Amino acid sequence: MSISTDAAGASGALSALAGLPFAKGHGTGNDFILVADPDGAHEITPAAVAALCDRHRGIGADGLIRAIRSERLPEGRALLETEPAAEWFMDYRNGDGSVSEMCGNGVRVFVHFLLDQGLVELAGGGSVTIGTRAGIKVVTRSANGYAVDMGPWSFIFPDHAAAKSMDSVVHADGLEVPRPALSISMGNPHTVVALAELEELAATRLYEAPEVQPLPEHGTNVEFVVPAEPLVADGAGSITMRVHERGVGETQSCGTGACAAAAAIRYWAGAGAPDDWQVSVPGGVVRVRFLARDGAEHVELSGPAVLVARGTLV
């Protein structure tokens, strides 16, 4: 498959990428264009990313991921000082071309792409260390996909969250009144809103970004979540989620968003809430677990990763 730069409607922005091979992949419907540029030979501009991710005039995707050696980026070189095993850096851009810190579904697809390209070797049960703008991520290959240690979660507004169990208010089209929310950091920002019923979740319109007050410094992804009834079955919690992602819009899935949503619902549920969660998103189901590691509470995200196409930009 070949994609013409003229057909993409942005030949100027894409001409520097002509001849570059790409792959298209997804994790529970959260889809990405992936390119291997080990030595950083190509300039990836916001305009080129936006043109490629355009669903009508480009390839179409929620974002673009470049595989580049960590030593070729300032952020990567900083990580190598403490974690020399992080040879590869996930250079992730949102669909509008803006740079993003991290993507939980994207890092699984990224490792799958590295394997496909022969850039790493990873047997079942083996792990690889990846550099991201949200720090080091360790990804383990499993029978049904990949599990990612996403690192610790935290409150974006810790003083407000501890005092009130909420720290912001969200206005969204389709909801009659503004809703209280909790802002969670997974290395990138999230604001989680709990809804009472699936019907209310379905009626929420996410064509435009919800209004969040106060807004985290670098913007935020917004998750709307309905807890299952009962919330816990067979020792695991269950929630259903939709998300509006910064710089993208509504997506079929958001890995860091699933982690943030599970963290918020678990926090609201209080003592005795489980550490194991199933998060249903429009694109499928991911698993979120909370694990004590290195004196902190880490979040592990697991789910599938699929490559669906390969081609060359022409």
N, C-alpha and C positions, 0 to 999 in steps of 0.2 A: 504494500500500500504506500502511495506517495501523496503528500499534501502540498499543493502549490501555494507559494507565498502570495501570488496574485489572487488566487481563489480565497485566501484568508482575508483579503481586503486590506492588507497592511504590508505590502512588499518592502517598503522602506524599513520598517521595524524588524522584519524577519530576514532580510537579505543576508545578514551576517551569520545566520544559522543554516543557510542552504547547505544541503549535503549531510546534515547531522541526523543520525539515526535516533528514533524515539520508540518508546513503548507506551501503551495505554493500559492502566490497571485500576483496580478498585479494592477497597475493603468495606464490605457490607454496603456497597453502593456509593460510598464516598470515593470519587474517581479522580485520577491524576494522569498527567502526561509526565513521563520519566525520560531523562536524557543522561547519558554517561559523558562526563567532561572531566576526566581524572585530573588533568593538569591545569584546568581553568583556562583553556585556550579560547573559549567563547564568551562574549559579553552577553549576559542575559538581562535585557532591559525590561522595565515594567510594561512598555508598549508591546514588546514581543510576547511577553507572557499573556497579557490581556487578549491579544489577537489569537494566539494559539488556543486559549481556553474558551474563546467565544463559541457558544454552542450552535450558532447558525453560520458563521463565516470562518470558523477555525476547526480544530479537532474536537474541542469541547471537553471541559474538565472543571472540577472545583479548584484545582491548583496545579502547579508545575513543580516537580522535584528534580533537582540536578544532583547527580552523584559526582562529588569532587573530593579529592584527597584533602584531609583536614589541614595539611601543611600549606595548602594553596590559599587559605582564607585567614584573615586575622583572628576571627572567632575560633577557628579550628586550631590554629597554632597555640592559642591560649589554653585550650583544653588539653592539648598534647603535653603541656608542661606537667600536668598531674596525672594524665591517663594516656600513656604512649600507645596503648592498644587501639585507640580510636582512630584508625587509619582513614576511615571514610566519614564524610560529613554530609548530612542531609540538608541541602540548600533548598529550602521550601519557600515558594511564593504563592500567595492567594490568587484566585482567579482574576482579580483586578490588577495584578502585578505587584501589589504591596508585599513586603517581606513579612513572614510570620515566624514566631519563635519555634513552634512545634505542632505536629499533627499526629495523634495517636494511631489513626488508621493509616496515615501516610507512612509512618516509620515501618509498619509491617510490610506494606507494599514495596517500600524502598529496599528492605532486606531481601524480599523475594526477587526484586529486580537485580540486585547485586549477585545473587545466586544464578539467575538466568544469564547474566552477562559473563559469568565466570570470574567475577572480581573478588568473591569470597567463596570459601568452602564451609559448609555447615551441615553436619549430620544431624539426624533426629536426636533431640535432647541437647544438642550443642548450642552455644551462645556466641554472639558477636557484639562488640562494643561499638556504638555509633555516636558520632558527635552531632549535636544540634544546637540551635541558638538558645534552647532551654537547658543546656548542659548535656552530660553523658547519659545515654540510654542503652541498657543491656537488653538485647532481644534474643529470646530462646525459641528454637524451632520445636514445634510439637506435632502430634499426629494430625491435627485439624487446622494447622495454621501456625501462628506465632504468638508468644506471650512477651509483653514488654514491661520491664520495670520502669514505670513512669516517674519514679522518685516521690518525694513527700508532697502532700497537698497542703495548702495553707489558706487562711482567710485573707482577702485583699484589704478589707477594713476590719482588722482584728478587734479593735475596741468596741465598735458598734455590734459586731456579730456576737461577741461574748455577752454583751449586756442585753440584747434584744432577740437573739436568734434570727435576726434579719438585719440588713444594712442598706437596703435600697428599695426603690419603687420602680415598677416597670409598666409602661403604657404600651399596649399592642392592639392592632386592629383586630376586631372580632371579640375582644374582651370588654364587657360593659363598664368595668371600673378598673383603675390601676391596681396592680397586685404587689404585695411585699415579696422581696427576693433576698437571696444570699449570694454574695460574690466570692468565688473560689478561684484560687490560682493553681493551675497545673503546669506552671512554667509559662503559660499563656492565660489570659483572663477569661472568666466565665461568670455569668449571672444566672442563677437558677430560680425558677418560679414553679411552685407546686400548684397544680390544678386538681379539682375534685373528681372530675369525670372525663372519660375518653371522648364523650361528645363535645365537651368544652375544648379539649385539646384539638379535635378535628376542626372546630369552628374558628380557631385562632389563625389569622391570616398573616403569613410571614413574607409577603412580597416585598415589604419595606422593613428596614431595621426597626425593631422596637425601641422606644425611648426609655433610657435608663437614667435614673437620678439617685445618687450621684453617679456619674460615669467614671469608671476607672481611667487612669491617665492615658493609656494607649487604646481606649475603646474596649469592647467586650463582645464575646459570643454570648447569646442568650438561649438558655434551655428551658423548655416548658415540659413539665414532668407530671405524670399521673401515677401515684403508687398503686400497686395491685391490691386487691381485696380478697383474701388476707394479704398483708404485706410480705409475710414470711411463710414459706412452705418448704418442708424438708431441709430446714437449716439455711436456706438462701432467700434473700430478698429479691423482689421483682418490681421493676418500674418500666413505664413506657415513655418515650421522649421524642420531641421534635426540637430542631435547633435552627437558629439563624446565625450564620457565621460571619464574622467581620470580613469585608471585602469580597464576599461570595454570594450571600443570600441563604435561603433555606437549602440544606443539603440532606441527602439520604441518610447520612450518619456523621458522627463526629466523635472520634475516640477520646480526646481529652474532655470533650463535653460529657460523654458517658461517665467518665471518671468523676468529673465535678458534680454531675447530677446525683450519682450514687453517694458521694461524700456529703452532699447537702441533705439528702433524705435520711441518710444514716445519722447525721448530726441531729436533725429534727426528731428522729425516732427515739433518741436517748439511750440510756443504759440498756444493755441486752440486745441492741440491734446487731444483726449478723455482719460478718466480715466478707461474705460471699454474695455477689449480686449479679442478676441477669438483667441486662438493659436492652429492651426492645426498641429499635429504631425503624424508620420506614424501609431501610435496606437490609434488615436482618436482626441478629441478636449478637451482642458481645458480652463477655464476662469481665466483671471488675472484682478484684479482691484487695483487701487491706491487710498488709503484712508488716510486722515489726522487723525493721532492719536498721542496723547502725544507730540505734537509739532514737529512731524516728519511725513514723507510720508511713510506709510507702504504699503506693497504689500500683497494682499490676493489671494490665489490660490484655485480654487475649481474644483472638478472633481470626477469621480467614484473610487471605490475601490472594488476589487473582490477577494475572495478566491476560488481556483479551485481544491485543493487537500489537503489531510491530510495523514500522514504516520508516520513511526517510523524508525529511523536509527538502523540497526542491524549489 
